[in-house]
Amino acid sequence: MRLVLFFLYLVLQNLSVEARSSDDDNDERSGEVLPPGQCGLYLAPSSLPFAGLGLFSGTSIPANTPLNNYIGGTYPGYNPNDPPLWTDIAIPIADDYKALPFRGQQLCPSWLGYVWPKHLGALVNLWNNQPFPTVQPGLPKMDPGLQLADGIEFFMDDYDEETQNDDDFEPSTRINAFSPGLASLANHDGDFVNIDRSYESSRVDYEGLKAPWDAGAGAFTPHHNMLYTAYIDVEKGMELFLDYGPKFHEHITKRNKQLRDIQGKKKRAVTGFADDISRDWDLMETQEKTQCPRELPTEKAKRERLKVGMGVDSSTLASDEKPYIEYRPNDHHPEDEEGDEEEYDNEEEDDDDKPDGWNVKPLEWLYDNGVCLSSGKLWIGNTTEDAGRALFATTGIAQGEIVLTSPLIALRRDDFRIYKSDPDAEHERDTVDKSTVIAEELLLNYAYGHPKSPMLFVPTAPMANFINHGGEEDANVQIRWPTAGSKTARLFDWAYNRQKEDIYDDKFESRNHNAWLKDHPIDVMEKSGKLAFEYVALREIKEDEEILIDYGSLWDDAWDEFVETDAYARSGYFRHPIGVPDGFYPDNWLDVSDKYEIAEIQDLENNPLEPGVALPMTWAHNGKALSPKYGYIVGLEKGFSDRFLEYSEGTGVIELYRKLLTEQEGFRLKSDQFTTYKTGVLANTSNASVEEIEFFAQKYKADEYKFNMHFVAAWNEAARKSIYEGLGDAGFDLAIKGIGERFGYDNITCFHASYMGMTHCDKAKPHSDIYATQDKSWNIVFPLITVEDTDSELSILAEDMNTVVGVHYLKDIGYAMGDFGYHQTRPSNYFDPARSDGEESAAPIRVVFGAYCSQVDETNIAMLRHIYDGDDPAPFADQFTELPMREVHWTKMGNATLRHPGGSGMTCEDEIAN
């Protein structure tokens, strides 16, 4: 019998007929049974802006009827009362820890955008520990997709033979699920939803197989027969929309508005930067301008309140909250500055304004601009022992004919591993134990890969994951990349190469088909859903013949070994990827790393960075800049780090840190507490100038982040001058000169300098110290004391706002983070005073230093004053009261240094001395 009859399908069919019977007389539209071979489901550029590809119905479908029966297509002799030709499956994703902060280098790997989470935040940490400043939805290059969706649920305890007729049974245990087909490919429009899942139709079973006796049990997903219903009347050529839920709708509405704001705007050319600056950053500039206060406390008022332990971060206060006794206007406010910046439309797009038929495409357009995913020539049924369900031909298929086309998600091998984990671990850094693999994801059995490549692909099209192994002799299809000039090649040329703000143009000309074959696997794995392969008939396929592919010799060997192993001796379920044909993977995908690394840092041993030279951080795998806007390294003079460490020891700062970080008596601060110290006492020196200096120490958000980061910075003028003189004597003038010359500045003022020390960190907040200063400011960070043989210490967020690279602090190298240069301290555990064994004097500590340097002018002085007034005590806030700055540490004329500054505050004697 050709088709497997589904009991519940008949029930649904009867219910839908009853539901429509009362309306038939008044409804001119009815479902259309397609002629044999006509496409029932298209994949084409979405009618939604910025959505990429979408699904379109090839026929009209009445409301409240099963969708699958119409979009599957037909074949000669097809009976429209039979069950649908195909339904979808759901593949559980067992491990919750697939992304940062638990593993990998991405906040949301692209393939997770196609996985339905069991609850919001189950797989991706999108709400906790939000970066500061808040990243606008339109900025990230990779949208989180379904990780913001909760409109569809999948259940572990789904209906089975026993519960399918139980009126009281309702599935309750939700799972993370990848469901290729409609749930992966249909887009969301909350106001035009037209399809929904029919939950009662789904089944969970292993086709009678029992573990451990049957080798195939657990080797394929038990979750199948996923059906969908037309929510309203669906017109021929209409795009199919699911409801992703309110959180996703809120996100995508705001994101789309922002993309419309920047659409078509050219990048901004700025002197010295690795590339022109993307207009995406205008979204962040605009946000921060509106949040810049009009008034800020004076230095005197802030110091008085700080003395009694009542400091407040003014940047977090509402405009009517004024806890200080004295304020001054924040002159040159960025919203008052006239310039060439374009105004953005703040009006929300009203869906009611969308014209009738906006989401309906003529079939001719779909034929020319899309690809067919289902035309009635394939159907799903049962197969031989151990393989579960299978794909069959409904009609004869000629040799060389395309049997099926499927988009692909791209994954790393590590994505399939399930590590030992403890969700109740005291520290977040201990949640996942990557030294212990306990299993592999079932998804691995549906993945295609090469043993020498770190990248694997999983198809997302309906039916593609039902193709079983036929071996070299019985295989009748093979995968191939789209051929040049084909509609598939054209469609995925556009999809793969499009920018996030691009909208499809019917006149698009394909010039770069299969571009992914030239890219590094790291880049390909950022573009799940934007590439595809085809299944092509190797020979003539007869009616009712099963569609089979050769999984490869490695798969054969693994399966044979698994079957031959005693059932009770098997380590778990069978897991092995499907092999790709010889030559399918290009050479540039083989024997390469899947790790993001910075080329300049990777090669410093062989190619030392010249002192005073500032270079962009570039990716080792493709040579592109991590961020043209903010990610640079600058060479420091040989021995600089040691010289400044010597200065810091001489002023007592390092000894202060040893006492603070080991919480010795009199040096134990509470979270967010700050106090002042005359560190000369700790230095055991009789130097009068050292005895005068006073530093403040602040233990920053220790309770919130479970770390013991302490900031130490100048509290009085003697300490401030001492630090700058120490930096100058160590050779830091060369670094700011390199920054100034590279970026074409007129002058630079170092307006703040701070030590940062810690011994343990569970998590930290991704943040940018400097932002919206017109690309004229830098935080230059370098190490003084590090702990040997430990993991990287600093995380830097790439401009895609998704990828995080860890770097080691290196002597005589400065990391220069400009506007919106997001970074954070990485988890570490050198020493924890709470678990001390009494050896505090020998405790390992890490101390680094950051210098905040900027060309301060009327375009950014108000923003810099606002930034400086942040969480730190900010004892020198009045340096921003007027222009020109009273102290300048470098000019392009070369008449100012850190030891001998220039500026409006200099006297004639100072000028002569300089």
C-alpha positions in Angstrom: 0.0 0.0 0.0 1.6 3.3 -1.1 0.5 5.6 1.7 0.7 5.0 5.4 -2.8 5.9 6.8 -2.8 8.2 9.8 -5.8 7.7 12.1 -5.7 11.2 13.5 -5.4 12.8 10.1 -8.9 11.3 9.3 -10.2 12.7 12.5 -8.9 16.2 11.7 -10.2 16.0 8.2 -13.7 15.2 9.4 -13.5 18.0 12.0 -12.4 20.5 9.4 -15.2 19.5 7.0 -17.7 20.0 9.8 -16.2 23.4 10.7 -16.5 24.6 7.1 -19.9 23.2 6.2 -21.8 26.1 7.6 -19.7 28.6 5.6 -19.5 26.8 2.3 -22.5 28.6 0.8 -21.0 32.0 1.5 -17.3 31.3 0.7 -16.4 31.6 -2.9 -12.9 30.2 -2.3 -12.2 26.5 -1.6 -9.1 24.4 -1.5 -7.5 23.7 -4.9 -6.1 20.2 -5.6 -3.1 20.8 -7.8 -2.6 18.9 -11.0 0.1 16.3 -10.9 3.7 17.7 -10.8 2.7 21.3 -10.0 4.5 22.9 -7.1 2.6 23.1 -3.8 5.3 24.8 -1.7 7.9 27.4 -2.8 10.9 28.8 -1.1 11.5 32.4 -2.3 12.5 35.9 -1.1 10.1 36.8 1.7 7.4 39.5 1.2 8.5 40.8 4.6 11.3 43.3 4.6 14.7 42.1 5.9 13.4 38.5 6.5 15.5 36.7 3.9 13.7 33.7 2.5 10.1 32.6 3.1 7.6 29.8 2.3 4.8 30.4 -0.2 1.7 28.2 -0.9 1.4 27.0 -4.5 -2.4 26.6 -4.1 -5.4 28.0 -2.2 -6.3 26.5 1.1 -9.6 27.0 3.1 -9.4 28.1 6.7 -9.3 25.4 9.4 -8.1 22.6 7.1 -4.9 20.6 7.3 -2.3 22.5 5.4 0.0 19.5 4.5 -2.6 17.9 2.2 -2.5 20.9 -0.1 1.1 22.0 -0.2 2.5 18.5 -0.7 1.4 18.5 -4.3 -0.1 15.6 -6.2 0.8 12.7 -8.6 -1.2 10.7 -11.2 -3.9 8.7 -9.3 -3.6 10.9 -6.2 -6.7 10.7 -3.9 -7.3 14.1 -2.0 -9.0 12.1 0.8 -5.8 10.2 1.6 -3.3 11.5 4.3 -0.8 14.1 3.2 2.3 13.0 1.3 4.6 14.2 4.0 4.6 15.6 7.5 7.5 17.0 9.6 9.6 15.6 12.4 11.1 17.2 15.5 14.7 16.4 16.6 15.3 17.0 20.3 18.3 19.1 21.3 19.1 17.6 24.6 21.9 19.9 25.8 20.9 23.4 27.0 24.5 24.7 27.0 25.3 25.4 23.4 26.4 29.1 23.6 28.3 31.6 25.7 28.8 31.9 28.6 29.0 28.1 28.8 30.9 27.1 25.6 32.0 28.3 22.2 32.8 31.8 21.1 29.3 33.1 20.1 26.4 34.4 22.0 24.0 32.8 19.5 25.5 30.4 16.9 23.6 30.8 13.6 22.1 27.3 13.7 20.3 28.0 17.0 18.2 30.5 15.1 16.4 27.5 13.7 15.8 25.7 17.0 12.7 26.2 19.0 13.6 26.6 22.7 11.6 24.8 25.4 11.3 28.2 27.0 12.7 31.7 26.3 16.4 31.7 27.3 16.7 27.9 27.4 19.6 27.9 24.9 20.8 31.5 24.6 21.5 33.9 27.4 19.8 36.9 25.7 18.3 38.7 28.7 20.7 38.1 31.6 23.8 40.3 31.8 22.8 42.6 29.0 25.8 44.7 27.6 26.2 48.3 28.5 25.3 50.4 26.6 22.3 48.3 25.6 22.8 46.9 22.1 20.0 48.0 19.7 18.2 45.1 17.8 19.2 46.5 14.4 22.9 46.4 15.2 23.8 42.6 15.4 24.6 41.1 12.0 23.2 37.7 13.1 19.6 37.8 14.4 18.8 35.3 17.1 15.7 34.0 15.2 13.8 31.3 17.0 15.7 31.9 20.2 13.3 34.8 20.8 10.3 32.7 19.9 7.8 30.7 22.0 4.9 30.5 19.6 5.2 26.8 19.0 5.9 24.0 21.6 7.4 20.6 21.2 7.0 17.9 23.9 9.0 14.9 25.0 5.8 13.1 26.3 3.9 13.5 23.0 0.9 11.4 21.9 1.6 7.7 21.4 -0.6 4.6 20.7 -1.9 4.6 24.3 -2.6 8.3 24.8 -3.8 9.3 21.3 -7.4 8.4 22.2 -7.2 9.6 25.9 -9.2 12.8 26.2 -7.6 13.6 29.5 -4.0 13.4 28.3 -2.1 16.5 27.4 1.7 16.6 26.7 3.5 18.7 29.3 7.3 18.2 29.2 8.7 20.7 26.7 11.9 20.2 24.8 14.3 22.2 22.7 13.6 21.0 19.1 14.9 21.4 15.6 11.9 20.7 13.3 13.0 20.8 9.6 10.2 21.9 7.3 7.5 24.4 8.1 8.7 25.2 11.6 12.2 26.1 10.4 11.4 27.9 7.2 8.1 29.8 7.7 8.5 33.4 8.8 6.6 35.4 11.5 4.2 38.2 11.0 2.1 38.6 14.2 -0.7 40.5 12.4 -0.9 38.2 9.4 -0.5 34.7 10.9 -2.1 32.2 8.6 -0.9 28.7 9.8 -0.5 27.0 13.1 0.6 23.6 14.4 -2.0 20.8 14.9 -0.7 19.5 18.2 -3.0 16.4 18.4 -1.6 14.9 15.2 2.0 14.5 16.4 3.3 11.1 17.6 6.2 9.8 19.5 7.4 6.2 18.8 10.3 4.2 17.5 8.3 2.3 15.0 8.3 -0.7 17.3 12.1 -0.8 17.9 13.2 -1.4 21.5 16.5 -0.4 23.0 19.0 -1.8 23.6 18.1 -4.9 21.6 17.3 -3.1 18.3 20.3 -1.2 17.0 18.2 1.4 15.3 16.3 2.4 18.5 17.4 5.9 19.4 19.2 6.4 16.1 16.3 8.4 14.6 13.9 10.8 16.1 10.7 9.4 17.7 8.9 12.7 17.2 7.0 12.7 13.9 3.7 13.4 12.1 3.9 17.1 12.7 0.9 18.6 10.9 -0.1 22.2 10.3 -3.5 23.9 9.8 -4.5 26.9 7.7 -5.5 29.5 10.3 -7.3 31.6 7.8 -8.0 31.2 4.1 -4.7 31.0 2.3 -4.6 32.3 -1.2 -2.6 30.8 -4.0 0.9 32.4 -3.9 0.5 33.6 -0.3 3.4 33.6 2.1 2.9 31.3 5.1 3.3 32.9 8.5 3.6 31.3 11.9 3.2 33.1 15.2 6.6 33.2 16.9 5.1 34.8 20.1 5.0 38.3 21.6 8.7 38.6 22.5 9.8 37.9 19.0 7.2 40.2 17.6 8.4 43.0 19.9 12.0 42.4 18.9 11.5 42.1 15.1 9.2 45.2 15.0 11.9 47.3 16.6 14.7 45.7 14.5 12.9 46.3 11.2 12.2 49.9 12.1 15.9 50.4 12.8 16.9 48.7 9.6 14.6 50.9 7.6 16.4 53.9 9.3 19.8 52.8 8.0 18.8 51.2 4.8 20.7 52.6 1.8 22.9 54.9 3.8 26.6 54.7 2.9 29.3 53.9 5.3 31.1 56.8 6.9 34.8 57.4 5.9 36.9 58.2 9.0 40.7 58.8 8.9 42.8 55.9 10.0 40.2 53.3 10.5 40.6 49.9 9.0 37.4 50.4 6.9 34.6 52.9 6.6 32.4 53.0 9.6 29.0 51.2 9.2 25.9 53.4 9.6 24.6 50.7 11.9 26.4 52.5 14.6 24.2 55.6 14.1 21.5 53.6 16.0 23.8 53.5 19.0 24.9 57.1 18.7 21.3 58.3 18.6 20.4 56.2 21.6 23.3 57.5 23.7 22.7 61.1 22.7 19.2 61.0 24.1 20.5 59.6 27.4 23.2 62.1 27.9 22.2 64.3 30.9 21.6 68.0 30.6 23.0 68.7 34.0 25.7 66.9 36.0 27.0 67.4 39.6 30.0 69.5 40.1 33.2 68.0 41.3 32.9 69.6 44.7 29.3 68.3 45.2 30.3 64.8 44.2 33.4 64.7 46.5 31.4 65.9 49.5 28.8 63.1 49.0 31.4 60.5 48.4 33.2 61.4 51.6 30.2 60.1 53.5 29.8 57.0 51.4 26.8 58.2 49.4 28.1 58.4 45.8 25.5 57.9 43.1 26.0 57.1 39.4 24.3 60.1 37.9 24.1 58.5 34.5 21.5 56.0 35.9 19.2 58.6 37.5 16.0 60.0 36.0 16.2 63.6 34.9 14.2 64.8 38.0 16.4 63.0 40.5 19.1 65.3 41.8 20.7 63.9 45.0 23.7 66.3 44.9 23.8 69.8 46.3 25.3 71.5 43.3 24.9 71.0 39.5 26.2 72.7 36.4 24.9 72.5 32.8 26.4 69.9 30.6 27.5 72.3 27.9 27.8 71.3 24.2 25.1 68.7 24.7 25.2 66.3 21.6 21.6 66.8 20.8 22.2 70.6 20.4 25.1 70.2 18.0 24.3 70.9 14.4 25.9 68.6 11.8 25.4 66.5 8.8 23.9 63.6 10.7 20.6 62.5 9.1 17.4 62.5 11.0 15.7 59.1 11.5 12.0 58.4 11.2 10.7 57.5 14.6 7.2 56.6 13.3 6.4 53.0 13.7 5.2 51.2 10.5 1.5 50.5 10.8 0.6 47.0 9.5 -2.9 48.4 8.7 -1.2 50.4 6.0 0.1 47.3 4.1 -1.8 47.1 0.8 -4.1 44.2 0.0 -2.1 41.3 -1.4 1.3 42.5 -0.1 2.1 39.0 1.0 0.8 37.2 -2.2 3.1 36.5 -5.2 2.0 35.4 -8.6 2.9 31.8 -9.3 5.0 32.9 -12.3 7.0 35.1 -10.0 7.5 32.3 -7.5 8.6 30.0 -10.4 11.1 32.5 -11.6 12.5 33.7 -8.3 12.1 30.7 -6.0 12.6 27.0 -5.8 10.0 24.3 -5.4 10.2 22.3 -2.2 7.3 19.9 -2.9 5.6 19.0 -6.1 4.0 15.6 -5.3 6.7 13.3 -6.5 7.8 12.2 -3.0 6.0 10.7 0.0 7.0 9.5 3.4 6.3 5.9 4.6 7.8 3.1 6.6 10.9 1.2 5.6 13.0 -1.7 6.6 14.2 -2.7 10.1 16.3 -0.2 12.1 15.7 2.7 9.7 12.3 4.0 10.9 10.6 6.2 8.4 11.7 6.7 4.8 11.1 8.7 1.6 9.6 7.1 -1.6 8.9 8.3 -5.2 5.3 8.6 -6.2 6.2 8.6 -9.8 9.2 7.9 -12.1 12.1 10.2 -11.8 14.7 10.6 -14.6 18.4 10.3 -14.2 19.9 13.7 -13.5 16.6 15.2 -12.3 16.6 17.2 -9.1 14.7 15.2 -6.5 14.8 17.7 -3.7 16.4 21.0 -2.8 17.2 21.9 0.8 18.6 24.9 2.7 21.2 24.0 5.3 22.2 25.0 8.8 25.9 24.8 9.5 27.3 23.5 12.8 30.6 22.8 14.4 31.5 19.3 15.5 31.5 20.6 19.1 27.9 21.7 18.7 26.9 18.0 18.7 28.7 17.1 21.9 26.8 16.9 25.2 29.2 17.7 28.1 28.7 16.9 31.7 26.9 19.8 33.4 25.7 20.9 36.7 22.9 23.6 36.5 23.1 24.0 40.3 26.8 24.8 40.3 27.8 27.6 42.7 29.7 29.4 40.0 28.5 29.9 36.4 32.0 29.0 35.2 31.7 25.5 36.6 28.3 24.7 35.0 29.8 22.8 32.1 32.7 20.4 32.4 34.2 20.3 28.9 36.7 17.6 30.0 33.8 15.1 30.1 31.6 14.2 27.0 28.7 12.2 28.2 26.8 11.8 24.8 26.3 13.2 21.4 23.1 14.9 20.0 20.7 12.9 17.9 21.0 15.7 15.4 24.4 14.3 14.5 22.7 11.4 12.6 21.1 13.9 10.3 24.3 15.9 9.6 26.5 15.7 6.5 30.2 16.2 6.9 33.8 15.4 6.0 36.1 13.8 8.6 38.8 16.4 8.0 36.5 19.4 8.3 35.2 21.1 11.5 31.9 22.0 9.8 28.7 19.8 9.2 25.4 20.6 7.5 21.9 19.6 8.4 19.0 20.1 5.8 16.0 22.2 6.8 13.6 21.3 3.9 10.6 19.1 4.3 11.4 15.4 3.6 15.1 15.8 3.3 15.8 14.1 6.6 13.9 11.0 5.7 16.5 9.8 3.1 18.0 6.6 4.3 21.3 4.8 3.6 21.5 2.7 0.5 25.2 2.1 0.3 27.3 2.4 -2.8 25.3 -0.2 -4.7 21.7 0.8 -3.9 21.9 4.6 -3.6 19.9 6.4 -6.3 20.5 10.0 -5.3 23.5 12.1 -4.5 24.0 15.6 -3.1 25.5 18.4 -5.2 25.9 22.1 -5.0 23.5 24.2 -7.1 24.7 24.5 -10.7 25.7 27.8 -12.2 22.8 29.6 -13.9 20.1 27.6 -12.1 17.3 29.2 -10.2 18.6 27.6 -7.0 22.0 29.1 -7.6 20.5 32.5 -8.1 18.3 32.4 -5.1 21.0 31.3 -2.7 23.5 33.7 -4.3 21.2 36.5 -3.1 20.4 34.8 0.3 24.1 34.1 1.2 25.5 37.5 0.1 22.7 39.8 1.2 23.2 42.3 3.9 20.7 42.3 6.8 19.1 45.5 5.5 18.8 44.3 1.9 15.4 43.8 0.3 15.1 41.5 -2.7 15.1 43.1 -6.2 13.5 41.1 -9.0 16.3 42.2 -11.3 19.0 40.7 -9.1 21.7 39.2 -11.3 23.6 36.2 -9.9 27.4 36.7 -10.2 28.7 34.8 -7.2 26.9 31.5 -7.0 28.0 29.0 -4.3 30.1 31.7 -2.7 30.4 29.7 0.4 32.8 27.3 -1.3 35.4 30.0 -1.3 34.8 31.1 2.3 36.4 29.7 5.4 34.2 27.3 7.4 34.0 29.9 10.2 32.4 32.3 7.9 30.0 29.7 6.4 28.9 28.7 9.9 27.7 32.2 10.5 25.2 31.9 7.6 22.9 29.0 8.5 19.8 28.9 6.2 21.5 30.9 3.5 23.1 28.1 1.5 21.7 24.9 0.0 22.4 21.7 -1.8 20.4 19.5 -4.1 19.6 15.8 -4.2 20.0 14.6 -7.8 19.0 11.2 -9.2 22.0 9.0 -10.1 19.8 6.8 -12.3 16.2 6.4 -13.2 14.1 6.0 -10.1 10.9 4.0 -10.4 7.5 4.7 -8.9 7.3 3.5 -5.3 11.0 3.1 -5.1 12.7 4.3 -1.9 15.0 7.3 -2.2 18.4 6.2 -0.9 21.8 7.9 -0.6 25.2 6.6 0.2 26.2 7.6 3.8 29.8 6.6 3.0 32.3 3.9 4.1 33.0 5.5 7.5 29.3 5.4 8.4 29.1 1.8 7.2 32.1 0.8 9.4 30.6 2.6 12.5 27.2 1.0 12.0 28.6 -2.5 11.5 30.7 -2.1 14.7 27.7 -0.9 16.6 25.5 -3.7 15.5 28.1 -6.4 16.2 28.7 -5.0 19.7 26.7 -6.8 22.4 23.5 -4.9 23.2 24.4 -4.4 26.8 28.0 -3.4 26.0 27.0 -0.5 23.8 28.0 2.9 25.2 24.7 4.5 24.1 22.7 5.1 21.0 24.2 5.0 17.6 25.7 8.3 16.5 27.5 9.1 13.3 27.3 11.8 10.6 26.5 11.1 7.0 29.6 11.3 4.7 29.7 13.6 1.8 31.0 12.4 -1.7 34.6 12.8 -2.6 35.4 16.3 -3.7 32.2 17.7 -2.3 34.0 19.8 0.3 36.6 22.2 -1.2 40.2 22.0 0.1 39.8 25.3 2.0 37.3 23.5 4.3 39.7 20.8 5.3 42.3 20.6 8.0 41.4 24.1 9.4 40.5 25.4 12.8 37.0 26.5 13.7 38.3 28.9 16.4 38.2 32.6 16.1 41.7 34.0 16.7 43.3 37.4 16.2 46.1 37.3 13.6 48.3 40.1 15.0 48.3 38.6 18.5 48.7 35.0 17.1 51.9 36.1 15.3 53.5 38.5 17.8 56.3 36.1 18.7 57.4 35.9 15.1 56.5 39.4 14.1 56.8 41.8 17.1 54.7 44.9 17.0 56.7 48.0 16.4 56.4 50.5 19.3 54.0 53.3 18.6 52.3 51.5 15.8 48.5 51.0 16.0 47.0 48.2 14.0 43.5 46.8 13.7 42.8 43.4 15.2 42.1 41.1 12.2 40.7 37.6 12.1 43.3 34.9 11.4 40.9 32.9 9.2 40.0 35.6 6.7 42.1 38.8 7.4 39.0 40.9 8.0 38.9 43.4 10.9 37.3 42.3 14.2 35.9 45.8 14.2 37.1 48.7 12.0 35.5 51.0 14.6 37.1 50.0 17.9 39.4 46.9 18.0 43.1 47.9 17.7 46.4 47.0 19.3 49.2 49.4 19.9 52.9 48.6 20.3 54.6 49.8 23.5 58.3 50.4 24.0 60.2 47.3 24.9 60.3 47.1 28.7 57.4 49.5 29.1 55.3 47.1 31.2 58.2 46.4 33.6 59.0 50.1 34.0 55.4 51.0 34.8 55.2 48.1 37.2 58.3 49.3 39.0 56.7 52.8 39.3 53.5 51.2 40.6 55.4 49.2 43.2 57.3 52.4 44.2 54.0 54.2 44.9 52.6 51.3 47.0 49.7 50.5 44.6 50.8 46.9 44.1 51.1 46.3 47.8 47.7 47.9 48.2 46.4 45.3 45.7 47.9 42.4 47.6 46.1 43.5 50.7 42.8 44.3 49.0 42.6 41.1 46.9 43.4 38.9 49.9 41.1 40.9 52.1 43.6 41.6 54.8 42.5 43.4 58.0 41.7 47.0 57.2 41.5 46.3 53.5 38.3 44.4 53.2 35.7 46.3 51.1 32.1 45.5 50.6 30.6 45.3 47.1 30.6 48.7 45.4 32.2 50.3 48.5 35.1 52.7 48.0 37.7 54.2 50.3 40.9 56.2 50.0 44.4 55.2 50.8 47.7 57.1 51.1 49.7 54.3 49.5 53.1 55.8 50.3 52.8 54.2 53.7 52.6 50.8 52.0 55.6 51.5 49.8 57.8 52.0 52.9 59.4 55.1 51.4 60.5 58.4 52.7 60.0 60.1 49.3 57.9 63.2 50.1 56.2 63.3 46.7 55.0 59.6 47.2 53.8 60.3 50.7 51.5 63.0 49.3 49.6 60.9 46.8 46.2 59.5 47.7 44.3 56.8 45.7 40.8 55.6 46.0 39.9 51.9 45.8 36.5 50.6 44.8 35.3 47.0 44.9 33.0 46.9 41.8 29.7 45.0 41.8 31.3 42.0 43.5 27.9 40.5 44.7 26.3 40.8 41.3 29.1 39.2 39.3 30.8 37.0 41.9 34.2 38.5 41.3 36.6 40.6 43.3 37.5 43.3 40.8 39.0 46.3 42.5 39.6 49.7 40.7 42.4 51.9 42.0 42.8 55.4 40.7 44.0 58.8 41.7 42.0 60.6 44.4 44.0 63.8 44.7 45.9 66.0 42.3 49.3 64.7 43.4 48.3 61.2 42.6 46.9 62.2 39.2 50.1 64.0 38.2 52.2 61.2 39.5 50.4 58.6 37.4 50.8 60.6 34.2 54.4 61.3 34.9 55.0 57.6 35.6 53.3 56.6 32.3 55.4 59.2 30.4 58.6 58.0 32.0 57.8 54.4 31.1 57.3 55.4 27.5 53.5 55.7 27.0 53.8 58.9 25.1 54.8 56.8 22.1 51.5 54.9 22.3 49.2 58.0 22.3 51.4 59.5 19.6 50.7 56.4 17.5 47.0 56.6 18.1 46.9 60.3 17.3 48.8 60.0 14.1 46.9 57.0 12.8 43.5 58.6 13.3 44.5 62.1 12.3 43.7 63.8 15.6 44.8 67.3 16.5 45.5 66.6 20.1 44.9 64.0 22.8 44.1 64.3 26.5 44.3 61.4 28.9 41.4 62.3 31.1 41.3 59.2 33.3 43.6 56.4 34.3 42.8 53.3 36.5 44.3 50.1 37.8 42.2 47.0 37.7 43.0 44.0 39.8 41.4 40.7 40.7 42.0 37.1 41.7 38.8 35.4 40.8 35.8 36.0 38.4 32.7 34.0 37.8 31.2 36.4 35.3 31.4 40.0 34.3 29.3 42.4 32.4 30.1 43.1 28.7 30.5 46.8 28.5 32.1 49.6 26.6 33.9 52.2 28.7 33.7 54.8 25.9 30.9 55.4 23.5 29.4 58.0 21.2 32.4 60.3 21.3 32.6 60.7 17.5 35.3 58.0 17.2 37.9 60.2 19.0 38.4 58.3 22.3 40.2 55.2 23.3 40.7 53.1 26.4 44.2 51.6 26.1 44.6 48.6 28.4 47.9 46.8 29.2 49.1 44.3 31.8 51.3 44.7 34.8 51.0 41.4 36.6 49.5 38.3 35.1 49.2 34.6 36.2 51.2 32.2 34.1 49.8 29.2 32.4 46.2 30.3 32.6 43.4 30.8 30.1 42.9 34.1 28.2 42.0 37.0 30.5 40.1 39.4 28.3 37.0 38.9 26.1 36.4 41.3 23.2 33.1 41.4 21.4 33.4 41.6 17.6 31.4 44.1 15.5 28.9 41.4 14.6 27.7 41.7 18.3 27.7 38.0 18.5 31.3 36.6 18.4 33.6 36.9 21.4 37.3 36.3 21.2 39.5 35.7 24.3 42.9 37.2 24.4 45.9 37.0 26.7 47.4 40.1 28.1 50.9 40.5 26.7 53.7 42.6 28.0 54.4 45.8 26.0 51.2 45.5 24.1 48.2 47.7 24.5 44.6 46.8 23.6 42.9 50.0 22.3 39.1 49.9 22.6 37.3 52.8 20.9 33.7 53.9 20.8 31.4 51.0 21.7 34.3 48.6 22.1 32.5 46.0 24.2 34.7 43.8 26.3 34.7 42.0 29.7 36.9 40.1 32.1 36.9 36.4 31.4 36.1 33.8 34.1 39.1 32.8 36.2 39.9 31.4 39.6 43.5 32.2 40.8 42.7 32.7 44.4 39.5 33.1 46.5 39.9 34.7 49.9 36.7 32.9 51.1 38.5 29.6 50.6 42.0 30.8 51.7 44.3 28.3 53.4 46.3 31.1 55.1 48.8 31.7 52.3 47.6 35.2 51.4 51.1 36.5 50.9 51.8 34.1 48.0 48.3 34.5 46.4 48.5 35.0 42.7 46.9 38.3 41.5 46.3 40.0 38.2 46.7 43.7 37.8 46.2 45.6 34.5 46.0 49.3 33.7 43.7 51.4 31.5 44.3 54.9 30.2 41.3 56.8 28.8 42.6 59.2 26.1 40.6 61.4 23.7 40.6 64.4 21.4 38.2 66.3 23.5 36.3 69.0 21.6 32.8 70.5 21.3 31.5 67.3 19.5 32.1 65.0 22.5 32.9 66.9 25.7 29.4 66.6 27.1 29.4 62.9 26.4 32.8 62.4 27.9 31.7 64.3 31.0 28.7 62.0 31.2 30.9 58.9 30.7 33.4 60.0 33.4 30.5 60.5 35.8 29.7 56.8 35.7 30.2 54.2 38.4 33.7 55.5 39.5 33.9 58.2 42.1 35.0 60.6 39.2 37.1 63.0 41.4 38.3 65.2 38.5 35.0 65.9 36.8 35.6 69.6 36.5 38.3 69.0 33.9 35.4 69.0 31.4 34.0 72.4 32.3 35.4 74.4 29.4 37.2 74.2 26.1 40.0 74.0 25.1 41.0 71.4 27.7 43.2 72.8 30.4 45.6 69.8 30.0 46.7 68.2 26.7 49.2 65.3 26.5 49.9 65.1 22.8 49.5 67.4 19.9 50.3 66.8 16.2 52.8 69.7 16.6 54.7 67.6 19.2 54.6 70.3 22.0 52.9 68.3 24.8 53.7 65.1 26.7 52.4 63.2 29.7 55.1 64.6 32.0 55.0 68.1 30.4 51.4 68.6 29.2 50.1 71.6 27.2 46.6 73.1 27.2 44.8 76.1 28.5 45.8 75.4 32.1 49.5 75.8 31.4 51.4 78.9 32.5 54.2 80.6 30.5 56.7 78.9 32.8 55.2 75.6 31.9 55.4 76.3 28.2 59.0 77.3 28.5 59.8 74.2 30.5 58.1 72.0 27.8 
